[in-house]
Amino acid sequence: MIQVIVAMVLFFIMMFGIGFILNMLMKTTWFPMYLFIIVLVPLMIWGTWDKTVSFADNFTAFTIIDILPAITALIGAYVSGWTIQALRKGGYKMF
């Protein structure tokens, strides 16, 4: 259980940091969330896909241990967008 908690914290921090940097460079607020949903989630599903099992069995093979880090990474991407938006409203022009 400790490994799951550590993974969740690391995924949150990683997506927050990557999202924050992407938001600063590209001047977009919610791009990291779209990137996560459009690119990273399908890559995760494709990487674990087993062609010898049925479609339903592939999706039911994901457990809560697989899903929790992905959810915390999505939350990290959201928080980075929210942070950038708050900094822009606060008058910081570099963000």
Backbone hydrogen bonds, N-H to C=O, Kabsch-Sander energy under -0.5 kcal/mol:
donor,donor_aa,acceptor,acceptor_aa,energy
5,I,1,M,-1.8
6,V,2,I,-2.6
7,A,3,Q,-2.5
8,M,4,V,-2.5
9,V,5,I,-2.2
10,L,6,V,-2.6
11,F,7,A,-2.7
12,F,8,M,-2.2
13,I,9,V,-2.6
14,M,10,L,-2.7
15,M,11,F,-2.5
16,F,12,F,-2.3
17,G,13,I,-2.7
18,I,14,M,-2.6
19,G,15,M,-2.5
20,F,16,F,-2.6
21,I,17,G,-2.2
22,L,18,I,-2.6
23,N,19,G,-2.5
24,M,20,F,-2.0
25,L,21,I,-2.5
26,M,22,L,-2.8
27,K,23,N,-1.2
34,Y,30,W,-1.7
35,L,31,F,-2.9
36,F,32,P,-2.3
37,I,33,M,-2.4
38,I,34,Y,-2.9
39,V,35,L,-2.4
40,L,35,L,-1.3
41,V,36,F,-2.1
43,L,39,V,-1.7
44,M,40,L,-2.2
45,I,41,V,-2.3
46,W,42,P,-2.8
47,G,43,L,-2.3
48,T,44,M,-1.1
49,W,46,W,-0.8
51,K,49,W,-0.6
53,V,50,D,-1.3
58,N,54,S,-1.7
59,F,55,F,-1.5
60,T,56,A,-2.1
61,A,57,D,-0.8
62,F,59,F,-0.8
66,D,63,T,-0.8
67,I,63,T,-1.7
68,L,64,I,-2.5
70,A,66,D,-0.7
71,I,67,I,-2.3
72,T,68,L,-2.4
73,A,69,P,-2.0
74,L,70,A,-1.9
75,I,71,I,-2.2
76,G,72,T,-2.1
77,A,73,A,-2.0
78,Y,74,L,-2.1
79,V,75,I,-2.7
80,S,76,G,-1.9
81,G,77,A,-1.7
82,W,78,Y,-2.5
83,T,79,V,-2.5
84,I,80,S,-2.3
85,Q,81,G,-2.2
86,A,82,W,-2.3
87,L,83,T,-2.4
88,R,84,I,-2.4
89,K,85,Q,-2.3
90,G,86,A,-1.6
91,G,88,R,-1.3
92,Y,87,L,-2.2
93,K,91,G,-0.8
95,F,92,Y,-0.6
